[in-house]
Amino acid sequence: DQPLKAARYSRPVSENSNSEERIPVGFGLCEHQVTLGKWEGLHLRGVDKTTLDIKNESNKDFPPVISSVYFPLIAQVLPAWKNEMQRWAKTPKVVQYVFLITGSGRPRNRNLKALCDSTENLSRVLKFFIETFYPDIHVVLVDSGIGVFQYDLNVDFVQHTLLPKIEEIRRPMAQSVGEEWRSLLQLTVALTEGSPARMAALSAALRTYKPAYVHMWQLKTYWHEQRLLESDLKFQSFETMETNPLVPVEKLDGPTKLLVAEMVKYKTKFEAARFNKDNELSTFWLRKTKKASFVDTFGSTLRRGKSQFFQRNECGSVHANRESLL
């Protein structure tokens, strides 16, 4: 229980709330502080660089000491994700898993081994942090080894290492309830930081699960201001993040096909009126592009139709999630 006694807490700042809730952001090392050999190689804030001259010979007598460890990103994502999953599942009985995906790029120093750049050891500390303050969460460590910046290696890792671990959770549900497992399993992807190759491979491979997304779009608020802002975190459903490829009209469902047919009919009438010199539409142009304003009308009508279509889908869905993965 020593980390609990040495915990570091912070209150999330919200524009619409004065909540006194405190969430853990890290822990102190107490008598287990770590003394480093030198300042070189440490990433310092600009304000610290102005007050600490690391090149000054006198500072060699005062080596850096690690006294506390902070995880501001996961500290803010976890409680928000847990609350979101409880609202989604509408039941207190939710089994929660967190997959910590790690790997190694290539150190700038070519004399170092590639694994010297790995985040695997850091994930073990992070696992300790999560299990200490959130004992109801099951933490799974998944390491890809080298090649975190290479797309083909990421695809291989996701297909042969990550997906089988997710399948271990999904398979018993599918065997028990059949196709209903889709309404009982909610996957969430945390968009905090990561190589483009890794994020692209993850998004493509997990698409069949229709994951939600939690986007931490301001990563260094705590680094610079020592506070957590709730506005830095955004939840997005799969439907709002999904971009569908083009689909032939003959393969559309009934309501969408009817919508397209009506828009094509309207477009034909519009163009006939537009090129008729006796009609006022022939002189109605957008100021900058000199194109007819039909695009605006078409787009707004299509958006209304699409919105209504998705509302019917949402109303027909029953959210009864029993397991959630981050």
C-alpha positions, 0 to 999 in steps of 0.5 A: 500500500506504499504507492497509495500513501505516496500517491500524487493527485490532481483535480480535472478542470472543467468549464461546467463543473466545480467537482472536488473529485481527485484522480491519481496522476502518479506516485512518489518513490519515497526512499527508493528515489533513483539518482541519475549520472548526468543531466544530458539526455533528459528532456527538460521544459523550456522554463526549467532550461532557463533556471538550470544550466545543465552545461555548468560544471558546478551542476555536476555536483547535483545530479538529477534525482527521480523522486516521483513518476507521473502518467498524466495521459492515462490518468485522465483517459482511464476514469473518463473511459470507465465512466463512459463504459458504465453509461454505455453498458447501463449496468455496473457489471462490466469486465474491463481490460486495458491493453498496453501496446509497446514496441521499439523504434530505432535509437538515434544513437546507432551504437545502441541496440534497437531495444534500448528504445523500447517502451516495454519496461515503461509499460510494466511501471504503468501496469503497476500504476493502473492495478494499484489505483484501479484494481478492477481493471485487467491489464494486458501487456502486448509488445511488438519488439522492433519496427514500430515505425514500419507499416508491414511489421505493424500489420504482422504484429496486429494480426498475429499477436494483438488480435489473437489476444482480443479473440481470447476474450471474444470467443467465449462470448460468441460461443455463449450468445452467438452473434449477440456478442457484438452488443456485449463487447465494446472496444475503445481505441485511445488516440493519444500518441503513437507512430502513424504506421502503428495507428493505421494498422490498428485502425484497419485491423480493429474495424470489424469490432466497430471501436469507439475512440477516445482522443486526447488532442492536447498531450502536454497540458499537465507537462506545462501547466500541472493540471488536467483539462477535461476539454482536452479529451473527446469521445467519438463513436465508430459511426462519427469516425467511420468513412465509408468507401463508394458503394454502387447504387444497386448495392444500397439498402432500400431507404438510401437507394430511394434517397439517391434516386430522389436527389438524382431526379432533383439534380436533373430538374435543377440543371434543366432550369439552370441552363434555361436563360429565362429562369433566374437560376441561370444568373445565380452563382457562388461569388468566388467559384462562379459555380451554381449554388446547387452544391449547397442545396444538395449537400444540406439535403443529403446531410439531413437524409443521412442524419435521419437514416443513422438516427433510425439505426441508433434507435434500433440498437440495444446497448448492453455491453458487458465487456469493454477493452481500451 
